[in-house]
Amino acid sequence: MGPDVMKNAPVEAAPGDVPFLSLREVNARYADELKAAAARVIDSGWYVLGDELVAFEREFAGWCGVRHAVGVGNGLDALSLILRGYKELGVLGEGDEVVVPGNTFIASFLAISENRLVPLPVEPDAATFNLDPACVEAAIGSRTRAIMAVHLYGQLADMPALAALARRRGLLLIEDAAQAHGALRDGRRAGTFGDAAAFSFFPAKNLGALGDGGAVVTGDVALARRVAALRNYGSEVKYRHLCQGLNSRLDEMQAAMLRVKLKYLDADVAWRRRVAHRYRDGIRHPRIKLPGAVREEQHAWHLFVVRCAERDALQRHLRAHGIQAQVHYPVPAHRQPAYPALRSARLPLTERLCDEVLSLPLGPTLGDDGVARVIDACNAFGGGA
Ligand SMILES: *Cc1c(COP(=O)(O)O)cnc(C)c1O
């Protein structure tokens, strides 16, 4: 790996630092169970599309409260295969527009454009950073066929309003739930509000594999079957190809790892809520803006994101106190070289967020001492003065 690639690699904290998230510590908690599950897979002699995957799909669908889950290679493929599945089923067609929040991870956009659909970025709600139903409605045109709601940072978008809007305007509603395992509204979990939802099991997500993984969840049996075929060369029966699929399967090893970790997901999300509560309680600084309009007990707290006009100075200040904070995300999709066609988009709030957001350390192994150090360091920030 060259130095440019390494820049994207997670940085393990120096001794005594408060890490942004220590995956080593996260997985060490159940290392024995993970190793036993890995041994079970190794000994089975069956590594792709087997019993572990079937069991995980059943268990994850049950946990979410949806009928079907289809394990795929990663979160981007999960999103992309939902759109591709709907194209195959004739619900979407090339050139159709999909409304998407301007402030999201690039994968939400890539899934749309790689299907030769057109991303229609809109501004977020200023308090929650999630889709604003009024902005969505204003963006809908004659070619608009779908809304992709991203549950950014682990808080559900306004799904009742978006579902009503989608129904009224005859649009698909797709959830990018890659950050929202465990987010709730009215007792229902992320993944149960739209026509279909995509989850990522990237190691740093609330439910993370020990490698890449993803899942499509849906109550739509026709879509579930089509995605299951698409991920496996377009095949339901070996050497019979219903459509031009690809190879994007959740392998047996990752499914086995995820089955172990799913058992602890509720406890992990509860711990994240506890950390977030302490941050919201303890951080008091006139220039550090805490997450707004939060339903604390329904938020899955994938990230705890504050806003600060002097964001870079705050990040350096925390760094000097041994605290790792990260930026999600520094450059919006419409300002990326990858999307020259979107360069004329006017999304001032999205752009301002990119300059001001900072994610504080958060994870299921962040202890009380670490939380207290983050709070004290934030409160001691002198800023640009
Ligand atoms: C992580 C993430 C994805 C992509 O998931 P991968 O498994 O990394 O491909 C998509 N959307 C959002 C909002 C994400 O945070």
The ligand as a MOL file (V3000), in Angstrom:
LIG
                    3D

  0  0  0     0  0            999 V3000
M  V30 BEGIN CTAB
M  V30 COUNTS 15 15 0 0 0
M  V30 BEGIN ATOM
M  V30 1 C -20.6730 3.0050 5.1890 0
M  V30 2 C -21.7400 3.6140 4.3800 0
M  V30 3 C -22.1290 3.0870 3.1420 0
M  V30 4 C -21.3680 2.0280 2.4110 0
M  V30 5 O -21.1170 0.8550 3.1030 0
M  V30 6 P -19.8390 -0.0430 2.6840 0
M  V30 7 O -20.0990 -1.3290 3.3760 0
M  V30 8 O -18.6380 0.6680 3.2100 0
M  V30 9 O -19.8330 -0.1760 1.2120 0
M  V30 10 C -23.2180 3.6410 2.4980 0
M  V30 11 N -23.8770 4.6840 3.0210 0
M  V30 12 C -23.5320 5.2460 4.2030 0
M  V30 13 C -24.3320 6.3890 4.7240 0
M  V30 14 C -22.4380 4.7380 4.9060 0
M  V30 15 O -22.0950 5.3110 6.0650 0
M  V30 END ATOM
M  V30 BEGIN BOND
M  V30 1 1 1 2
M  V30 2 1 2 3
M  V30 3 2 2 14
M  V30 4 1 3 4
M  V30 5 2 3 10
M  V30 6 1 4 5
M  V30 7 1 5 6
M  V30 8 2 6 7
M  V30 9 1 6 8
M  V30 10 1 6 9
M  V30 11 1 10 11
M  V30 12 2 11 12
M  V30 13 1 12 13
M  V30 14 1 12 14
M  V30 15 1 14 15
M  V30 END BOND
M  V30 END CTAB
M  END
